[in-house]
Amino acid sequence: MKAVIMAGGESTRLKPLTCNQPKPMVPIADRPVMEYIVELLARHGFNEIIVTLFYLPDAIREHFGDGSRFGVKMRYFVEDFPLGTAGSVRNARRHLDQPFLVISGDTLTDIDLTKMVDFHRQKKALATLALTRVDNPAQYGIVMTDDEGRVTRFLEKPGWAETFSDLANTGTYIFEPEIFDLFEDKQVFDFSKDLFPLLLAKDKPMYARLCPEYWCDIGSVQQYRQANIDVLNGIPDVRIGAAEINNGVFLGENVTIASGVNLEAPCFIGANTQLKKGAHVGAGTVVGRGAILHEGASIKRSVLWNNVYIGKKTELRGAIVCNHVIMRSNNLVLEGAVIGDDCILEPYSHVRADVRIWPEKSIEAKSTVSSNMVWGTRLSKLVFGMRGIYGVVNLEITPEYLAKVGAAYGTLIGSDKHVAVSCDTTKASKMFKRAFISGILSTGANVYDLGTATSGITRYSTRLMRAAGGVQIRQSPEDDTALLVEFFDKRGLSIHSNTRQRIENIFAREAFARSDAEGVGETIFLSNVIAQYMEGVIRTTDFQLIHDAELKVALYYDVTNYTSFLPILLKRMGCEIVLPEGLSEGCRVKTLDDVTAGVAVLQEMAGDGKIHMGILMDQNADRLILVDEQGKVISEDQMMTLISFLLLKFTSKRAVPVSVAAPRVIEELAHEYDGLVLKAQELSSGLIVTEVTENQVFFEDDQMPEFQIMCDAIVSVVKIIELMARDNLSLSELVATMPNFYIDRKEVHCPADEKARVMRMLIKECQDDQLELTEGIKVLHDEGWSLVLPDDEEPIFTIYTEASSLEKANEITQKFVARINALRCLDGKVQLGGLG
């Protein structure tokens, strides 16, 4: 007997689950629900299957093909317009000249089809219906039969007052081909609404059999989630496509489980999924293929589809998350919520119960979503942050995506010019570098391949090789599952916002320059970039002065990137290197925990009197932490002041790039030494110097550019060691020579769409004060200054205050925090009077 699977439905009730795929392709335990139907048919001997299609038909045809993978033969019939259930089946009439079975492709069931066939033949029926008992008949067609099973009454989706039975139609039927004589080709005709009432009216032999087996309609998101739970609990007799490693715990291939992961049965983890340290997967949870659950993520009673990224400490409770969704850290998604394909939830977002978010939406950080989001689209997929292009590996950033970015950048640079490209030591970064280089070469531009190098080395090499620009591709400093692509201009400076915009425009329009076969660019592999960089550092350093000081230095650094040259560089300068026990076997300096552990080690070594200073450096030489000989950590502001002093007093240019929130003592030092202060942008991972043109203050020859002292931890530490040797001072004594200052810093939340209004109102309130508006709002007052700085990427203001004491600085900062919160509530109605 042949079988017909009805698979044409769109199912608006299931949206957004069905926005990008037909309902039969919605996954149950990581397999399309229709797969379970195909396997059920094959198990009962239905080897020839006809599939009726309408909504997104290619998705089903591409997945199932000719059916050979499932041991059956499948052919497809696509409706030009909706014909109803019976009308769609009539499309295949020429193949249905014998009794045939009809079943829905979007239900989950293990009905005994063999007994259905036997019952049909025994009753010599024209039509046989499979029935099940339900608690709420109003959702289904209900049936009444006599003692022989003959249908005596049928009503589709009755009201409660019309309900006469709890026996519901399951959408599974067996028909004789004579039913096609009752309606015409291309006639809109439905089994429940048209055929069954007609058969009753004509007193045709229509029978129904109560099937005690499992059946679930999957007509709502609640039923969908319950169907997944039922499969995990083994209620329907279906095959789960993963190995059961423990009672009720199913794992696909190549699942990575870190220490401290908690798996509660029953649960399903799809192939190639990564569960990071401390992640929790609760009972009744399905996690699809290629997912990443970060440290401390907690998922309970939820269904995750494929390639989902769950950030640190994000919690899901009874939610459904579709394909390629990215949830950053500390999000909360509650019972019944549905997140559509390709959505992004920024940190600290809260999605309330039963909220549905349609595909490709971007939820701002610290937002609360309390109603459905249907309209609107996500921002452009190529969006530069303050430091570059950032995204989760193989979810937001893929090789083909980065090849297009390379083509956009190569188009901007121009053919026959050169770009210096490097990456860190991770496998992903090396892969993406190759993809990026391919894009550049396709435009006719050439590439200097620097191999693996830090951003500092890349900056220096870009300028040294006279390249038109430089790019470093590396693991994100905030997230080891994400990638960061950082761009530099020909001088090694971070590119200007205008340049970023031009790259974005080329990318969005796909206006790529394409060379012919002869014009493809060339890759030149450079093997001596680290040696050149070391020579550049040494040429600008008083080598003998450091050598004579005989300093003993403890290093705590990321050996994967620096073992080849950092100790060598310091040894060449005459420093004695002391490595903490076990460092030679490997060390990570990435997370806050890594940094905390490293600082504690250096403080212990200093406390034993074994070293003159301790140096902690992260994997890209962005972050530098110094510990003096007494075990005291040098603060970032102290470090900035120290390096500024060095630049202003001991370099010929006497110019220093500092953040807009730098202590005013630096400006006082600049005045004392007749120097120049250049404002730059500051991030947690380092200083961004961009578009410095004043009198070519940093660029006169091939020496190590002096701006690099501020944004390259390796150069910074060498210069501080040189300063210690020059003045014959210990690190603590050197820091003590700097004037005291007190800076307080706090963040306050403000949605992006309110920032401009709050800024305008705050400026109006402070109009009688002395203001600087070059970046943010800087208010000069008797105690010092306060800076209100809107973040370019996050929905926050950062408030800095420098005052005569830390207590006073904190007091003034709190006033600005309170005022910003008050202005947000005023909804544009300002009360003047200042902040005093």
C-alpha positions in Angstrom: 0.0 0.0 0.0 1.2 3.5 -0.8 1.2 6.4 1.6 0.6 10.1 1.2 2.3 12.6 3.6 0.5 15.9 3.7 3.4 18.4 4.2 2.1 21.7 2.8 1.0 23.5 5.9 2.5 26.9 7.0 1.2 26.8 10.6 0.8 30.4 11.6 0.2 29.3 15.2 3.8 28.0 15.4 5.5 31.2 14.2 8.2 32.2 14.5 9.3 28.5 14.5 7.9 28.3 10.9 9.0 31.6 9.5 11.9 30.1 7.6 10.8 26.4 7.3 7.6 24.4 6.8 6.1 22.9 9.9 7.1 19.3 9.0 10.8 20.4 9.2 10.5 21.7 12.8 12.9 19.6 14.8 12.0 17.2 17.6 15.1 16.0 19.5 17.3 17.5 16.6 15.4 15.7 13.8 12.6 17.1 11.6 9.2 15.8 12.9 8.5 14.4 9.4 11.5 12.1 9.7 9.6 10.2 12.5 6.6 9.9 10.2 8.8 8.5 7.3 10.3 6.0 9.7 6.9 5.0 11.0 5.7 4.3 7.5 8.8 2.3 6.6 8.5 0.3 9.7 4.9 -0.7 8.7 5.8 -1.6 5.1 4.9 1.6 3.3 7.8 1.8 0.9 6.3 4.2 -1.7 5.6 7.6 -0.3 3.9 10.6 -2.0 4.5 14.0 -0.4 2.1 17.0 -1.0 3.8 20.3 -0.7 2.9 24.0 -0.8 4.8 26.2 1.8 8.6 26.3 1.3 8.6 23.0 -0.6 12.3 23.0 -1.3 13.2 22.6 2.3 11.5 19.2 2.4 12.6 18.0 -1.0 16.3 18.9 -0.3 16.2 17.1 3.1 14.5 13.9 2.1 15.5 13.6 -1.5 14.4 10.4 -3.2 13.9 8.7 0.2 16.6 6.1 -0.3 18.4 7.3 2.9 15.3 6.2 4.8 14.7 3.0 2.9 11.7 4.2 0.9 10.9 5.8 -2.5 9.6 9.3 -2.3 8.0 11.6 -4.9 6.6 15.1 -4.5 3.6 17.1 -5.7 3.5 20.9 -5.2 0.3 22.9 -5.2 0.3 26.2 -7.1 -2.3 27.5 -4.7 -3.9 25.9 -1.5 -6.3 23.2 -2.5 -7.2 21.9 0.9 -6.2 18.5 2.3 -8.2 16.4 -0.2 -7.5 18.7 -3.1 -3.7 18.4 -2.6 -3.9 14.6 -2.4 -5.9 14.5 -5.6 -2.9 16.1 -7.4 -1.3 12.6 -7.1 -4.4 10.7 -8.3 -2.6 9.0 -11.2 -0.3 7.2 -8.7 -3.2 6.3 -6.3 -5.1 3.6 -8.1 -5.1 1.2 -5.1 -6.1 1.8 -1.4 -3.7 4.3 0.2 -2.9 5.8 3.5 -2.8 9.6 4.3 -1.0 10.9 7.3 0.1 14.4 8.4 3.8 15.2 8.2 3.6 17.6 11.1 2.4 15.3 13.9 4.4 13.0 16.2 2.9 9.6 16.5 3.6 5.8 16.8 0.1 4.7 15.7 0.0 1.0 14.7 -0.6 1.5 11.0 -0.7 -2.2 10.3 -3.7 -2.6 12.5 -5.3 0.4 10.8 -4.9 -1.3 7.4 -6.3 -4.6 8.7 -9.3 -2.8 10.2 -10.0 -1.0 6.9 -9.9 -4.1 4.9 -12.0 -6.0 7.4 -14.7 -3.3 7.3 -14.6 -3.0 3.5 -14.6 0.8 4.2 -14.4 3.6 1.6 -12.6 5.7 4.3 -11.1 4.8 7.7 -10.1 7.4 10.3 -7.7 7.0 13.1 -9.0 8.5 16.4 -7.5 9.4 19.7 -8.9 10.7 23.0 -8.3 14.3 23.8 -9.0 16.6 26.8 -10.0 19.6 24.7 -12.0 18.5 21.6 -12.6 22.1 20.5 -9.2 22.0 18.8 -10.0 19.0 16.6 -12.6 17.3 14.5 -14.7 15.1 16.7 -16.3 11.8 15.8 -19.1 9.5 17.0 -19.3 5.9 15.9 -21.6 3.0 16.4 -20.6 -0.3 18.0 -19.1 -1.5 14.7 -16.9 1.5 14.3 -19.0 3.1 11.6 -18.9 6.9 11.7 -22.4 8.3 12.5 -21.5 11.9 13.2 -18.6 14.2 12.5 -18.0 17.9 13.4 -14.9 19.9 12.8 -13.6 22.0 15.7 -16.9 22.4 17.7 -17.7 24.9 20.4 -18.2 23.4 23.9 -21.9 23.6 23.5 -21.7 21.4 20.3 -19.3 18.9 21.7 -20.6 15.4 21.7 -17.5 13.3 22.0 -13.8 13.3 23.2 -12.7 11.2 20.2 -10.6 13.4 17.9 -9.6 13.0 14.3 -5.8 12.5 14.1 -5.4 13.3 10.4 -4.5 9.7 9.6 -6.7 8.0 7.1 -7.0 5.1 4.7 -9.0 5.6 1.5 -10.1 3.7 -1.5 -9.4 5.6 -4.8 -13.1 5.9 -5.4 -13.2 9.0 -3.2 -11.7 11.0 -6.1 -15.0 10.5 -8.0 -16.7 12.8 -5.4 -14.8 16.1 -6.4 -13.0 17.6 -9.3 -9.4 18.4 -10.2 -8.1 21.8 -8.9 -11.2 22.0 -6.6 -10.5 23.4 -3.2 -11.6 20.4 -1.1 -10.9 19.4 2.5 -11.2 16.0 4.1 -12.7 17.2 7.4 -14.9 20.1 6.1 -16.0 18.6 2.8 -15.4 14.9 2.2 -16.4 13.4 5.5 -19.7 15.3 5.7 -20.4 14.3 2.1 -19.7 10.6 2.8 -22.1 10.8 5.8 -24.8 12.4 3.6 -24.4 9.7 0.9 -24.3 7.0 3.6 -20.9 5.7 2.3 -19.0 3.2 4.4 -16.8 5.4 6.6 -15.3 3.9 9.7 -13.0 5.0 12.5 -10.7 3.1 14.8 -9.6 4.3 18.3 -5.8 4.2 18.4 -4.4 3.9 21.9 -0.9 4.7 20.8 0.9 8.1 21.2 -0.3 11.0 19.1 0.7 14.7 19.4 -0.6 17.4 17.0 2.2 20.0 17.6 -0.2 22.8 16.9 1.2 25.2 19.5 4.6 26.1 20.9 3.5 24.5 24.2 2.7 21.2 22.4 5.9 21.4 20.5 8.0 21.7 23.7 6.0 18.9 25.3 6.6 16.6 22.2 10.3 17.0 22.8 10.0 16.2 26.4 7.8 13.1 25.6 10.5 11.8 23.1 13.2 12.2 25.8 11.0 10.3 28.3 10.5 7.5 25.8 6.7 7.9 25.6 6.3 7.5 21.8 8.0 4.5 20.2 10.5 6.5 18.1 14.2 6.4 17.5 16.4 9.1 19.0 19.3 10.0 16.8 22.1 10.0 19.5 23.7 7.5 21.9 22.3 7.2 25.4 25.4 7.5 27.5 23.5 7.4 30.8 20.0 6.7 31.8 18.1 9.4 29.8 21.1 11.4 28.7 21.6 11.4 25.0 24.8 12.7 23.4 25.6 13.2 19.7 29.0 12.8 18.2 32.0 15.1 19.1 30.3 16.7 22.1 32.8 18.6 24.3 32.0 18.6 28.0 34.2 20.7 30.3 34.6 20.1 34.0 31.8 21.0 36.3 29.1 20.6 33.7 25.8 19.3 35.1 23.5 17.2 32.9 20.1 16.2 34.3 18.2 13.3 32.7 16.3 13.3 30.4 18.2 15.6 28.1 19.6 15.6 24.6 22.9 17.2 23.4 23.4 17.4 19.6 26.6 16.7 17.7 29.6 19.1 17.9 28.2 21.0 20.8 30.5 22.6 23.4 29.5 22.7 27.1 31.8 25.0 28.9 32.8 24.9 32.6 29.9 25.0 35.0 27.2 24.9 32.4 23.9 23.3 33.5 21.5 21.4 31.3 18.3 20.6 33.1 15.8 17.8 32.7 13.5 18.1 29.6 16.1 20.1 27.6 17.1 19.5 24.0 20.2 21.2 22.7 20.8 21.0 18.9 23.9 20.6 16.9 26.9 23.0 17.0 25.7 24.9 20.1 28.0 26.6 22.6 26.9 26.9 26.2 29.3 29.2 28.0 30.5 29.1 31.6 27.7 29.2 34.1 24.9 29.0 31.4 21.8 27.4 32.8 19.2 25.8 30.5 16.1 24.1 31.9 13.0 22.6 30.1 14.0 24.4 26.9 14.6 23.5 23.2 17.6 24.9 21.4 18.0 24.4 17.7 21.3 24.3 15.7 24.3 26.6 16.1 23.0 28.5 19.1 25.4 30.5 21.3 24.5 30.9 24.9 26.8 33.4 26.8 28.1 33.3 30.3 25.5 33.1 33.1 22.6 33.2 30.7 19.5 31.4 31.9 16.7 29.9 29.9 13.5 28.5 31.5 11.1 26.7 29.3 12.1 28.6 26.2 12.5 27.7 22.5 15.5 29.1 20.7 15.7 28.7 16.9 18.8 28.5 14.6 21.8 30.7 14.8 20.7 32.7 17.8 23.3 34.5 19.8 22.7 35.3 23.4 25.5 37.1 25.1 26.1 37.0 28.8 23.7 37.3 31.7 20.4 37.1 29.7 17.2 35.7 31.1 14.5 34.1 28.9 11.4 32.8 30.6 8.7 30.2 30.2 7.0 30.0 26.8 9.3 32.5 25.1 10.4 31.9 21.5 13.4 33.4 19.9 13.4 33.2 16.1 16.3 32.5 13.7 19.4 34.7 13.6 18.4 36.9 16.6 21.0 38.6 18.8 20.4 39.3 22.5 23.0 41.6 24.0 24.1 41.2 27.6 21.6 41.6 30.5 18.5 41.3 28.4 15.3 39.9 29.8 12.6 38.2 27.6 9.4 37.7 29.6 7.2 34.7 29.6 5.3 33.8 26.3 7.0 36.6 24.3 7.8 35.7 20.7 10.6 37.4 18.8 10.5 37.0 15.0 13.8 36.2 13.1 16.7 38.6 12.7 16.0 40.9 15.6 18.6 42.6 17.7 17.8 43.1 21.4 19.7 46.0 23.0 21.7 45.3 26.2 19.9 45.6 29.4 16.5 45.6 27.6 13.3 44.0 28.8 11.1 42.5 26.1 7.5 42.2 27.3 5.6 41.9 24.1 6.0 40.1 20.7 8.6 41.6 18.3 7.4 41.0 14.7 8.5 44.0 12.6 11.9 45.6 12.2 15.2 44.0 11.2 18.5 43.5 12.7 21.3 45.9 12.1 23.7 45.3 9.2 25.7 42.2 9.5 28.9 44.1 9.1 29.1 46.5 12.0 32.4 47.9 13.3 32.8 48.2 17.0 35.3 50.5 18.7 38.1 48.0 18.1 37.1 46.3 14.9 34.7 43.6 13.6 33.6 41.3 16.3 31.5 38.1 16.2 31.1 34.5 17.4 33.2 32.1 15.4 31.2 30.2 12.7 28.0 31.9 13.8 28.4 35.6 13.2 31.7 35.4 11.5 32.2 32.6 9.0 35.0 32.0 6.4 32.8 33.1 3.5 31.8 36.2 5.5 35.4 37.2 6.2 36.4 36.6 2.6 33.8 39.2 1.6 35.2 41.6 4.3 38.6 41.0 2.8 37.3 41.9 -0.6 35.7 45.0 0.7 38.9 46.1 2.4 41.0 45.2 -0.7 38.6 47.3 -2.9 39.2 50.2 -0.6 43.0 49.8 -0.5 43.3 49.4 -4.3 45.1 47.0 -6.6 48.9 46.6 -6.6 49.1 48.0 -3.1 50.0 45.9 0.0 48.2 44.9 3.2 50.0 43.5 6.2 48.0 40.7 7.8 48.6 38.7 11.0 46.7 36.5 13.4 47.2 34.9 16.8 48.1 31.3 17.4 44.6 29.8 17.6 43.4 27.4 14.8 40.3 29.5 14.1 42.2 32.7 13.6 44.6 31.0 11.2 41.7 29.7 9.2 40.0 33.0 9.1 43.2 34.8 8.1 43.4 32.6 5.0 39.8 33.4 4.1 40.4 37.1 4.7 43.5 37.1 2.6 41.7 35.3 -0.3 39.2 38.2 -0.4 42.0 40.8 -0.5 43.8 38.9 -3.3 40.6 38.7 -5.4 40.7 42.5 -5.8 44.2 42.6 -7.1 45.7 43.9 -3.8 48.8 42.1 -2.4 49.4 40.8 1.1 52.3 40.7 3.4 51.6 37.6 5.5 53.1 38.3 8.9 52.2 34.9 10.3 51.3 35.0 14.0 51.9 38.3 15.7 50.4 40.6 18.3 48.6 43.8 17.3 51.7 45.8 18.4 53.9 43.8 16.0 51.3 44.2 13.3 51.2 48.0 13.8 55.0 48.3 13.6 55.4 46.0 10.6 52.6 47.8 8.6 54.6 51.0 8.9 58.0 49.4 8.5 56.9 47.6 5.3 55.2 50.8 4.0 52.0 48.8 3.5 48.8 50.6 2.7 47.1 49.1 5.8 47.3 46.4 8.4 44.9 43.8 9.8 45.2 41.5 12.8 42.8 38.6 13.3 42.6 37.1 16.8 40.5 35.6 19.5 38.4 38.2 21.2 39.9 39.4 24.5 36.4 39.2 26.1 35.2 35.8 24.7 37.3 32.9 23.5 34.5 31.7 21.2 34.5 35.0 19.3 36.8 36.6 16.8 38.1 40.2 16.6 39.4 41.7 13.3 41.3 44.9 13.9 42.3 47.3 11.2 45.2 49.8 11.0 46.1 52.5 8.6 49.5 52.8 6.9 51.0 54.4 10.0 49.9 51.6 12.3 47.1 53.7 13.8 43.6 52.3 14.3 41.5 53.3 11.2 39.3 56.3 11.5 35.5 56.0 11.6 35.3 57.4 8.1 37.4 54.5 6.8 35.2 52.0 8.7 32.1 53.5 7.1 33.6 53.2 3.7 34.4 49.5 4.2 30.9 48.9 5.5 29.4 50.6 2.4 31.4 48.5 0.0 30.5 45.4 1.9 26.7 46.2 2.0 26.6 47.1 -1.7 28.9 44.2 -2.6 30.7 46.7 -4.8 33.9 44.6 -4.8 36.7 45.2 -7.3 37.3 42.0 -9.2 40.6 41.3 -10.9 41.0 39.0 -13.9 43.1 35.8 -13.7 46.4 37.6 -14.4 45.6 40.5 -11.9 45.0 38.4 -8.8 47.2 39.7 -5.9 50.3 38.0 -4.5 51.0 36.8 -1.0 54.5 37.5 0.4 55.3 35.5 3.5 57.5 37.3 6.0 59.4 35.2 8.5 61.4 37.8 10.3 58.8 40.2 11.6 59.4 39.4 15.3 63.2 39.9 14.9 62.5 43.2 13.1 60.2 44.3 15.9 62.7 43.4 18.6 65.4 45.4 16.8 63.0 48.3 16.6 62.4 48.2 20.3 66.1 47.9 21.1 67.1 50.8 18.7 64.9 53.2 20.7 66.1 51.9 24.1 69.3 52.6 26.1 70.4 49.0 26.0 73.5 49.5 28.2 71.6 51.5 30.9 69.2 48.6 31.5 72.0 46.0 31.3 74.0 47.8 34.0 71.0 48.0 36.3 70.9 44.2 36.6 67.2 44.0 37.3 65.5 40.8 38.2 62.1 40.6 36.6 59.3 38.0 37.1 57.2 37.3 34.0 53.6 36.0 33.9 52.6 35.9 30.3 50.7 33.8 27.8 53.3 31.3 26.6 51.3 30.4 23.4 52.2 33.8 21.9 55.3 35.1 23.6 57.5 32.2 24.6 59.6 32.7 21.4 60.7 36.2 22.1 59.5 38.1 25.2 62.1 36.5 27.6 64.7 36.7 24.9 64.1 40.4 24.4 64.4 41.2 28.1 67.5 39.0 28.5 69.2 40.8 25.6 68.6 44.0 27.6 70.4 42.5 30.6 67.4 41.5 32.8 67.4 38.3 34.7 64.1 36.5 34.0 62.3 34.6 36.8 59.4 32.5 35.7 56.8 31.3 38.1 56.8 27.6 38.8 55.0 25.7 36.0 54.8 28.6 33.6 57.0 26.8 31.1 54.3 24.2 30.6 51.7 26.7 29.7 49.7 29.7 31.0 46.6 31.5 30.0 46.3 35.3 30.6 42.9 36.0 29.2 40.0 35.9 31.7 39.6 38.0 34.8 40.3 34.8 36.8 43.6 34.3 34.9 44.7 37.9 35.6 43.7 37.6 39.3 45.7 34.3 39.6 48.7 35.8 37.9 48.8 38.9 40.0 48.6 36.8 43.2 51.6 34.7 42.0 53.6 37.9 41.2 52.7 39.4 44.6 53.9 36.3 46.4 57.2 36.3 44.5 57.7 40.0 45.3 56.9 39.4 49.0 59.7 36.9 49.1 62.1 39.6 48.0 63.2 37.7 44.9 62.4 40.2 42.2 62.6 43.9 41.4 59.3 43.9 39.6 56.6 41.6 38.3 55.1 41.8 34.8 51.8 40.4 33.8 50.8 40.6 30.1 47.8 39.2 28.3 48.0 37.2 25.1 48.0 40.1 22.7 50.1 42.5 24.8 47.1 44.9 25.2 46.9 44.6 29.0 49.9 45.3 31.2 49.9 44.9 35.0 53.0 45.7 37.0 53.7 44.6 40.6 56.4 46.5 42.4 59.1 45.0 44.6 56.9 45.3 47.7 54.0 43.4 46.0 51.8 46.4 45.3 49.9 46.5 42.0 50.4 49.7 40.0 47.0 51.1 38.9 46.1 51.8 35.3 46.0 55.6 36.0 49.4 55.5 37.6 50.8 53.5 34.7 49.4 56.1 32.2 50.9 58.9 34.2 54.2 57.2 34.4 54.4 56.5 30.6 53.2 60.0 29.8 56.0 61.4 32.0 58.5 59.2 30.1 57.2 60.4 26.7 57.1 64.1 27.7 60.5 64.2 29.4 62.7 61.8 27.4 61.5 61.8 23.8 62.2 64.4 21.1 58.5 64.7 20.1 57.3 65.4 23.6 53.7 64.3 22.7 51.5 61.9 24.5 48.2 60.3 23.5 45.9 59.8 26.4 42.2 59.0 27.0 39.8 61.8 27.5 39.4 60.6 31.1 43.1 60.8 31.9 44.1 62.6 35.1 44.8 66.3 34.8 48.3 65.8 36.1 49.3 64.6 32.6 48.3 68.0 31.2 50.3 69.6 34.0 53.3 67.5 33.0 52.9 68.5 29.4 52.8 72.1 30.3 56.0 71.7 32.4 57.9 70.0 29.6 56.4 72.1 26.8 54.7 69.0 25.4 51.5 68.1 23.6 48.6 66.1 24.9 46.6 64.2 22.2 43.2 62.8 23.1 42.5 59.2 22.2 39.8 56.6 22.8 40.1 54.2 25.7 38.8 50.7 26.0 39.1 48.0 28.8 41.6 46.2 26.6 43.8 49.1 25.7 44.2 52.6 24.2 43.1 53.3 20.7 45.1 55.9 18.9 43.6 57.1 15.6 44.4 59.8 13.0 47.2 61.6 14.7 48.4 64.3 12.2 49.6 67.2 14.3 53.0 68.2 12.9 53.8 64.5 12.2 54.6 64.3 15.9 55.1 60.5 15.8 56.2 59.9 12.2 59.6 61.2 11.0 61.7 58.1 10.4 61.7 54.3 10.7 62.1 54.2 14.5 59.6 52.6 16.7 56.7 55.1 16.7 56.3 56.7 20.1 52.5 56.3 20.1 53.2 52.6 20.4 54.4 53.0 24.0 50.8 53.8 24.9 49.1 50.9 23.1 51.7 48.1 23.1 52.4 46.5 26.5 55.8 45.1 25.4 57.1 48.6 24.4 55.6 50.1 27.6 57.3 47.7 29.9 60.7 48.1 28.2 60.4 51.9 28.6 59.4 51.7 32.2 62.4 49.4 32.9 64.6 51.9 31.1 63.2 54.7 33.2 63.9 52.8 36.4 67.5 52.2 35.3 67.9 55.8 34.2 66.9 57.2 37.6 68.3 54.3 39.6 64.9 54.0 41.3 62.8 51.0 42.3 59.4 50.7 40.7 57.7 51.9 44.0 60.1 54.8 44.2 59.5 55.7 40.6 55.7 55.7 41.1 56.1 57.8 44.3 57.7 60.6 42.2 54.4 61.1 40.4 51.9 63.6 41.8 48.8 62.1 43.7 45.4 62.2 42.0 42.0 60.6 42.7 39.6 59.4 40.0 36.3 57.7 40.5 34.5 55.9 37.7 30.9 54.5 37.5 28.5 53.3 34.8 24.8 54.1 34.5 22.4 52.4 32.1 20.7 54.4 29.4 19.0 52.9 26.3 20.5 54.0 23.0 17.4 55.8 21.9 17.5 58.0 25.1 21.2 58.9 25.0 21.0 61.9 22.8 18.1 63.4 24.7 19.8 62.9 28.0 23.0 64.5 26.6 21.1 67.5 25.3 19.3 68.0 28.6 22.4 67.6 30.7 24.3 70.2 28.6 21.4 72.6 29.1 21.5 72.0 32.8 25.2 72.7 33.0 25.2 75.6 30.6 26.5 78.0 33.3 29.5 75.7 34.1 32.7 75.6 32.2 32.3 72.8 29.6 34.4 70.8 27.1 32.3 69.0 24.5 35.0 67.5 22.2 34.1 64.0 23.5 31.2 63.5 25.9 30.4 66.3 28.4 33.4 67.4 30.5 32.4 69.7 33.3 35.2 71.6 35.0 34.5 72.4 38.7 36.4 73.6 41.8 37.3 70.1 42.8 38.6 69.1 39.3 36.5 67.8 36.5 33.7 65.3 35.7 33.2 63.6 32.3 30.0 62.0 31.1 30.9 59.7 28.3 28.2 57.8 26.2 29.5 54.4 25.2 29.5 53.9 21.4 28.4 50.2 21.6 26.6 49.6 25.0 23.5 51.4 26.3 25.5 53.0 29.1 27.1 56.3 30.2 30.5 56.1 31.9 31.0 58.9 34.4 34.6 59.9 35.5 35.4 62.4 38.2 38.8 63.7 39.4 38.8 65.5 42.7 40.9 66.4 45.8 40.0 63.1 47.5 38.5 59.7 46.4 35.5 60.4 48.7 34.8 63.7 47.1 35.2 62.2 43.6 32.7 59.5 44.5 30.2 62.0 45.9 30.3 64.1 42.7 30.1 61.0 40.5 27.0 59.9 42.4 25.3 63.2 41.7 25.8 62.7 38.0 24.5 59.2 38.2 21.4 60.4 40.0 20.8 63.2 37.6 21.0 61.0 34.5 18.5 58.6 36.0 16.2 61.6 36.8 16.5 63.0 33.3 15.5 59.7 31.8 12.3 59.8 33.8 11.5 63.4 32.9 10.7 62.5 29.3 12.1 65.7 27.9 10.8 68.1 30.6 13.9 69.7 32.1 14.1 71.5 35.4 17.1 73.8 35.4 19.3 74.4 38.3 22.6 72.6 37.8 24.2 69.8 39.7 25.8 71.6 42.5 
